[in-house]
Amino acid sequence: MQTKSLNAYLAHGHQLVKGWLFPGAPQAIVLLSEEQRRSRLSGGVAEIGVHHGKLFILLYLLSSDNELAVAIDLFSHQELNIDHSGAGDLECFKRNLCRHADTRRLVVHEGDSMQLTAAQLLELGGGPLRMISIDGGHTADITAHDLATAEGALAEGGIVLLDDCFKEMWPGVINGVHRYFSEPRSIIPFGIGANKTFFCHRPFAAGYAAVLRKMDRKAVEQEFLGNPVVCFNPSPWTLGRWFRKVDAGRMFRKIYHDIGSRLLG
C-alpha cells in the first residue's frame, strides 16, 4: 500500500477524476481493506466498469506490490453500452492512474463483461481477488452476470462492492440482485451505505459489518435478502474524526482553526 499517495488521493486527488464516489465510500473501503490485512488476507483487486478510474485508483493504492489490479470496461466499444451507464475512456483512465499512482500492476480487459467468466477473471488477477467492485452495465441481466463472475473469482474473505443497488434511476440493478440471489449463493450482503452494497462469504460477514458499524453511531441493522445488514450514513463529524487518522487531516484542522481565529479575532 502506498500510504503517502493514498492520503493525498483521499484528501483531494479523487476530486480531480471524473466519476461517482459518494461521501463515506472511500472511508468504508479503506477500513474494510485494513480489516482484511489484519486477517492476513491477500489477493488482487478488480473493478467491472472503470469509467475514468475514480474508485479503481483507490483500490490500486490499497493493494500491495505483489497484487494485480484488473480494470474491466468496454472502453472503446461504447456501442455495447446499452444503458449508457458511464463512458469508459482508456487513455484518460491511464493518465489518471499514472497521475495518482502507477501502472506497474495494471491489467486491462477491454470488452463486454457479459462475455467474461470467473475463470478468466481469476487468470487476469493471478488468482482469487480480495476486493471486486461492480459498476458496469446497470441492467438486470448484466448485474446478475457480473455478480456471478465476481463470486466465482473471490478469495475466501474477499469483498464484492456493488454500486447503485438502491439508486432510483437504475432499477435494473436491484432486479438483477434479486434474480441472482433467488438461488443459494456462497456470498451474502453485510452492509449498505454510501451508494454501495457489500457482499462477502458468510463466516466473514459479522466481522465486516462491525467495521462498518463503527463509522456511524446511528447505523442500524436491517434485513436484506434474508440476512442482517448494517445500514450506515456517515455524518460530516464521523468523517472528520476519520480524516484525523491520515496525514491530510492535519492540513484540514489547521485551515479550520486559522479561519476560526480570523472570524473570532
C-alpha positions in Angstrom: 0.0 0.0 0.0 1.3 3.4 -1.0 0.4 5.4 2.2 1.5 8.8 1.1 -0.2 8.6 -2.3 -3.3 7.1 -0.6 -3.6 10.0 1.8 -3.1 12.5 -1.0 -5.8 10.8 -3.1 -8.3 10.7 -0.2 -7.7 14.3 0.7 -8.0 15.9 -2.7 -6.8 13.7 -5.6 -10.1 11.9 -6.1 -11.7 15.3 -6.9 -9.6 15.6 -10.0 -11.0 12.4 -11.5 -14.4 12.4 -13.2 -16.8 9.8 -11.8 -19.0 9.0 -8.9 -17.9 8.3 -5.3 -20.3 9.1 -2.5 -19.1 10.6 0.8 -18.2 7.7 3.2 -17.5 5.2 0.4 -13.7 5.7 0.5 -13.7 5.5 4.3 -15.6 2.3 4.2 -13.4 0.7 1.6 -10.2 1.7 3.4 -11.4 0.3 6.8 -12.6 -2.9 5.2 -9.2 -3.3 3.4 -7.4 -2.7 6.8 -9.6 -5.5 8.3 -8.6 -7.8 5.5 -4.9 -7.0 6.2 -5.3 -7.7 9.9 -6.7 -11.1 8.9 -3.6 -11.7 6.6 -5.8 -11.8 3.5 -4.1 -11.2 0.2 -5.2 -11.1 -3.4 -5.6 -8.8 -6.2 -8.3 -6.2 -6.8 -10.6 -5.6 -9.7 -13.4 -3.3 -11.0 -16.0 -4.0 -13.6 -16.9 -0.6 -15.1 -13.9 1.6 -14.5 -15.1 4.8 -16.3 -12.1 7.2 -15.6 -10.8 5.4 -12.6 -12.1 7.3 -9.6 -12.7 4.2 -7.5 -10.2 2.0 -9.3 -7.3 4.3 -8.3 -8.3 3.9 -4.6 -8.4 0.1 -4.9 -5.0 0.2 -6.7 -3.5 2.3 -3.9 -4.8 -0.1 -1.3 -3.2 -3.1 -3.0 0.3 -4.3 -2.4 3.2 -4.6 -4.8 2.5 -8.3 -5.3 -1.2 -7.9 -6.0 -2.5 -7.3 -9.5 -5.3 -4.7 -10.3 -7.7 -5.7 -13.0 -9.6 -2.9 -14.9 -12.6 -4.2 -16.9 -14.5 -1.8 -19.1 -16.0 -1.5 -22.6 -13.7 1.5 -23.2 -13.6 2.0 -27.0 -16.6 -0.3 -27.5 -19.2 2.1 -26.3 -21.7 0.9 -28.9 -22.2 -2.0 -26.4 -23.1 0.4 -23.6 -26.8 -0.3 -24.0 -27.9 1.6 -20.9 -25.4 4.4 -21.2 -24.2 3.9 -17.6 -20.8 5.6 -17.7 -18.4 6.2 -20.6 -15.1 4.5 -20.1 -12.0 6.1 -21.7 -8.9 4.0 -21.6 -6.4 6.8 -22.3 -8.0 9.1 -19.8 -8.1 6.3 -17.3 -4.4 5.5 -17.7 -3.5 9.2 -17.4 -5.4 9.4 -14.1 -3.8 6.3 -12.8 -0.3 7.5 -13.6 -1.1 10.8 -12.0 -2.0 9.4 -8.7 -0.2 6.0 -8.7 1.5 4.0 -11.4 0.6 1.3 -13.9 3.1 -1.4 -13.0 0.5 -3.8 -11.7 -2.4 -2.8 -14.0 -4.1 -5.5 -16.1 -6.7 -4.1 -18.6 -9.5 -6.2 -20.0 -11.3 -4.2 -22.7 -14.6 -5.8 -23.6 -18.1 -6.7 -22.6 -18.3 -8.1 -19.1 -21.2 -10.3 -20.2 -18.5 -12.3 -22.1 -16.2 -12.5 -19.1 -16.2 -15.7 -16.9 -15.0 -16.1 -13.4 -12.2 -18.4 -14.7 -11.0 -15.7 -17.0 -11.1 -13.1 -14.2 -9.1 -15.5 -12.0 -6.5 -15.7 -14.7 -6.4 -11.9 -15.2 -5.9 -11.3 -11.5 -3.3 -14.0 -11.0 -5.6 -15.9 -8.6 -8.5 -15.2 -6.3 -9.3 -11.5 -5.7 -9.8 -9.9 -2.3 -11.9 -6.9 -3.4 -14.1 -6.6 -6.5 -16.1 -3.5 -7.4 -19.1 -3.9 -9.8 -20.2 -0.7 -11.5 -20.6 -1.8 -15.1 -23.9 -2.2 -17.0 -27.0 -1.5 -14.9 -29.5 -3.9 -16.5 -30.8 -6.9 -14.5 -29.0 -9.3 -16.9 -25.6 -7.6 -16.6 -25.9 -7.1 -12.9 -26.7 -10.8 -12.3 -23.9 -11.9 -14.6 -21.3 -9.6 -13.1 -22.2 -10.9 -9.6 -21.7 -14.4 -10.8 -18.3 -13.5 -12.2 -17.2 -11.7 -9.1 -18.4 -14.5 -6.7 -16.5 -17.1 -8.7 -13.3 -15.2 -8.6 -13.5 -14.0 -5.0 -10.9 -15.1 -2.4 -12.1 -16.5 0.8 -12.8 -13.5 2.9 -12.9 -11.3 -0.2 -15.5 -8.5 -0.6 -17.7 -7.5 -3.5 -18.8 -3.9 -3.7 -21.9 -3.2 -5.8 -22.9 0.3 -7.0 -26.4 1.8 -7.4 -28.3 -1.1 -5.9 -30.9 1.3 -4.4 -30.5 4.2 -6.8 -33.9 5.2 -8.1 -32.7 5.8 -11.7 -31.2 2.3 -12.0 -34.0 -0.3 -11.1 -32.3 -2.9 -13.2 -29.5 -3.3 -10.6 -31.8 -4.3 -7.7 -33.8 -6.5 -10.2 -30.5 -8.2 -11.1 -29.6 -8.7 -7.4 -32.9 -10.3 -6.6 -32.6 -12.5 -9.7 -29.2 -13.7 -8.8 -29.9 -14.4 -5.1 -33.1 -16.3 -5.9 -30.8 -19.3 -5.6 -28.4 -20.1 -2.7 -25.1 -18.4 -3.1 -21.8 -18.5 -1.3 -21.8 -14.8 -0.6 -24.3 -12.7 1.4 -24.8 -9.0 2.0 -23.4 -7.4 5.1 -23.6 -3.7 4.6 -25.4 -0.9 2.8 -24.2 2.7 2.6 -22.6 5.5 0.5 -24.3 4.0 -2.6 -22.5 0.7 -2.0 -23.9 -2.7 -1.1 -21.3 -5.0 0.3 -21.1 -8.8 0.0 -18.8 -11.5 1.4 -18.7 -15.1 2.4 -20.9 -15.8 5.4 -18.2 -16.6 8.0 -16.7 -13.0 7.5 -20.0 -11.1 7.4 -20.3 -10.3 11.1 -16.7 -9.0 11.4 -17.0 -6.8 8.3 -20.4 -5.5 9.5 -18.8 -4.5 12.8 -16.2 -2.4 10.9 -18.9 -0.5 9.1 -21.0 0.0 12.3 -18.1 1.9 13.8 -18.3 4.5 11.0 -21.7 5.7 12.1 -23.1 6.0 15.6 -26.6 6.0 14.2 -26.1 2.9 12.0 -29.0 0.5 12.1 -29.3 -3.2 11.4 -31.9 -4.2 8.8 -32.5 -7.3 6.8 -31.7 -7.7 3.1 -32.0 -11.0 1.1 -32.7 -12.8 4.3 -29.5 -11.6 6.0 -28.7 -8.9 8.6 -27.0 -5.9 7.1 -25.6 -2.7 8.7 -27.1 0.4 7.1 -24.8 3.4 7.6 -24.7 7.0 6.6 -21.6 8.6 8.0 -22.0 12.2 9.2 -19.5 15.0 8.5 -18.4 14.7 12.1 -17.7 11.0 11.7 -15.8 11.6 8.5 -13.9 14.4 10.2 -12.7 12.1 13.0 -11.5 9.6 10.5 -9.6 12.2 8.4 -7.6 12.9 11.5 -6.1 9.5 11.2 -4.4 10.3 7.9 -1.7 13.0 7.4 -4.0 15.1 5.3 -6.2 15.7 8.3 -3.6 17.9 9.9 -3.9 20.3 7.0 -7.7 20.4 7.3 -7.5 21.1 11.0 -5.0 23.9 10.5 -7.2 25.6 7.9 -10.3 25.2 10.1 -8.6 26.8 13.1 -7.0 29.6 11.1 -10.4 30.6 9.6 -12.0 30.3 13.1 -9.3 32.6 14.6 -9.8 35.2 12.0 -13.5 35.2 12.4 -13.3 35.5 16.2 -10.4 37.9 16.1 
